[in-house]
Amino acid sequence: MSEGFASPAVRAPDFPDTLDWLHTAGRSLTLGDFRGKLLLLDFWTYG
């Protein structure tokens, strides 16, 4: 038996349809677009 870490099953909700994306050339993104990739989300706001 392997002595590694088990990958947890995480089911995140998809992004809302009303989300405004920056620098995507008008394309809406989904979590499925990033499946199998490392994704860094940077949350910030206008101040």
ROFISE-864394 format. One line per 2 residues: number of its first residue (from 1); their letters; for each residue x, y, z of N, C-alpha, C, CB. Coordinates in Angstrom, 1 decimal, decimal comma, always signed. Glycine has a CB too. Layout:
// residues N
NUM	A	X:Y:Z:X:Y:Z:X:Y:Z:X:Y:Z | ...;
This chain:
// residues 47
1	MS	+0,8:-1,2:+0,0:+0,0:+0,0:+0,0:+0,9:+1,2:+0,0:-1,0:+0,0:+1,2 | +0,5:+2,3:-0,7:+1,3:+3,5:-0,8:+1,2:+4,4:+0,5:+0,8:+4,3:-2,0;
3	EG	+2,3:+5,0:+0,8:+2,3:+5,8:+2,0:+2,2:+7,3:+1,7:+3,6:+5,5:+2,9 | +1,5:+7,7:+0,7:+1,4:+9,1:+0,3:+0,1:+9,7:+0,8:+1,4:+9,2:-1,3;
5	FA	+0,0:+11,0:+0,4:-1,2:+11,7:+0,8:-2,3:+11,4:-0,2:-1,0:+13,2:+0,9 | -3,5:+11,2:+0,3:-4,7:+11,0:-0,6:-5,2:+12,3:-1,1:-5,8:+10,2:+0,1;
7	SP	-5,5:+12,4:-2,3:-6,1:+13,6:-2,9:-7,5:+13,8:-2,4:-6,0:+13,6:-4,4 | -7,8:+14,9:-1,7:-9,2:+15,1:-1,3:-10,1:+15,4:-2,4:-9,2:+16,2:-0,2;
9	AV	-11,3:+15,0:-2,3:-12,3:+15,3:-3,3:-13,0:+16,6:-2,9:-13,4:+14,1:-3,5 | -12,7:+17,7:-3,7:-13,3:+19,0:-3,4:-14,2:+19,4:-4,5:-12,1:+20,0:-3,1;
11	RA	-15,4:+19,7:-4,2:-16,3:+20,1:-5,2:-16,7:+21,6:-5,0:-17,6:+19,2:-5,2 | -16,0:+22,4:-5,7:-16,2:+23,9:-5,6:-17,3:+24,3:-6,6:-14,9:+24,7:-5,9;
13	PD	-18,1:+25,2:-6,2:-19,2:+25,7:-7,1:-18,5:+26,5:-8,3:-20,2:+26,7:-6,4 | -19,2:+26,4:-9,4:-18,6:+27,1:-10,6:-18,8:+28,7:-10,4:-19,4:+26,7:-11,9;
15	FP	-18,0:+29,4:-11,2:-18,1:+30,9:-11,1:-19,5:+31,3:-11,5:-17,0:+31,5:-12,0 | -20,0:+32,4:-10,9:-21,3:+32,9:-11,3:-21,3:+33,4:-12,8:-21,8:+34,0:-10,4;
17	DT	-22,4:+33,4:-13,5:-22,5:+33,9:-14,8:-22,4:+35,4:-14,9:-23,9:+33,5:-15,5 | -22,7:+36,1:-13,8:-22,6:+37,5:-13,8:-21,3:+38,1:-13,5:-23,7:+38,1:-12,9;
19	LD	-20,3:+37,2:-13,3:-18,9:+37,7:-12,9:-18,3:+38,4:-14,1:-18,1:+36,4:-12,5 | -17,7:+39,5:-13,8:-16,9:+40,3:-14,8:-15,5:+39,9:-14,7:-17,1:+41,9:-14,5;
21	WL	-14,9:+39,5:-15,8:-13,6:+39,0:-15,9:-12,7:+40,1:-16,5:-13,4:+37,7:-16,8 | -11,5:+40,3:-16,0:-10,5:+41,2:-16,5:-9,4:+40,4:-17,3:-9,8:+42,0:-15,4;
23	HT	-9,0:+41,0:-18,4:-7,9:+40,5:-19,3:-8,2:+39,1:-19,8:-6,6:+40,5:-18,4 | -9,4:+38,8:-20,2:-9,8:+37,5:-20,8:-10,3:+37,7:-22,2:-10,8:+36,8:-19,9;
25	AG	-10,2:+38,9:-22,8:-10,7:+39,2:-24,1:-12,2:+38,9:-24,2:-10,0:+38,4:-25,2 | -13,0:+39,2:-23,2:-14,4:+39,0:-23,2:-14,9:+37,6:-23,0:-14,9:+39,5:-24,5;
27	RS	-14,0:+36,7:-22,7:-14,3:+35,3:-22,6:-14,7:+35,0:-21,1:-13,2:+34,4:-23,0 | -15,8:+34,3:-20,8:-16,1:+33,9:-19,5:-15,4:+32,6:-19,2:-17,7:+33,8:-19,3;
29	LT	-14,9:+32,5:-18,0:-14,1:+31,3:-17,6:-14,9:+30,4:-16,7:-12,8:+31,7:-17,0 | -14,7:+29,1:-16,7:-15,3:+28,2:-15,8:-14,2:+27,4:-15,0:-16,3:+27,2:-16,5;
31	LG	-14,6:+26,8:-13,9:-13,6:+26,0:-13,2:-13,1:+24,8:-14,1:-14,2:+25,4:-11,9 | -13,9:+24,3:-14,9:-13,6:+23,2:-15,8:-12,4:+23,6:-16,8:-14,7:+22,8:-16,7;
33	DF	-12,3:+24,9:-17,1:-11,2:+25,3:-17,9:-9,8:+25,1:-17,2:-11,3:+26,8:-18,2 | -9,8:+25,0:-15,9:-8,6:+24,9:-15,2:-8,4:+23,5:-14,6:-8,6:+25,9:-14,0;
35	RG	-9,2:+22,5:-15,0:-9,0:+21,2:-14,4:-7,6:+20,6:-14,7:-10,1:+20,3:-15,0 | -7,0:+20,1:-13,7:-5,7:+19,5:-13,8:-4,6:+20,5:-13,8:-5,6:+18,8:-15,1;
37	KL	-4,9:+21,8:-13,6:-3,9:+22,9:-13,6:-3,8:+23,5:-12,2:-4,2:+23,9:-14,7 | -2,7:+24,1:-11,9:-2,6:+24,9:-10,7:-3,2:+26,2:-10,9:-1,1:+25,0:-10,2;
39	LL	-4,1:+26,7:-10,0:-4,9:+27,9:-10,2:-4,6:+28,8:-9,0:-6,4:+27,6:-10,4 | -4,1:+30,0:-9,2:-4,0:+31,0:-8,1:-5,0:+32,1:-8,3:-2,5:+31,5:-8,1;
41	LD	-5,9:+32,2:-7,3:-6,9:+33,3:-7,3:-6,4:+34,4:-6,5:-8,3:+32,8:-6,9 | -6,4:+35,6:-7,0:-6,0:+36,8:-6,3:-7,2:+37,7:-6,2:-4,8:+37,6:-7,1;
43	FW	-7,8:+37,8:-5,0:-9,0:+38,5:-4,7:-8,6:+39,9:-4,2:-9,8:+37,8:-3,6 | -9,1:+40,9:-4,9:-8,8:+42,3:-4,5:-10,1:+43,1:-4,9:-7,5:+42,9:-5,2;
45	TY	-10,1:+44,4:-4,4:-11,2:+45,3:-4,7:-10,7:+46,6:-5,1:-12,2:+45,3:-3,5 | -11,5:+47,4:-5,7:-11,2:+48,8:-6,0:-11,4:+49,6:-4,7:-12,1:+49,4:-7,2;
47	G	-10,5:+50,5:-4,5:-10,6:+51,3:-3,2:-10,6:+52,7:-3,3:-9,6:+50,8:-2,3;
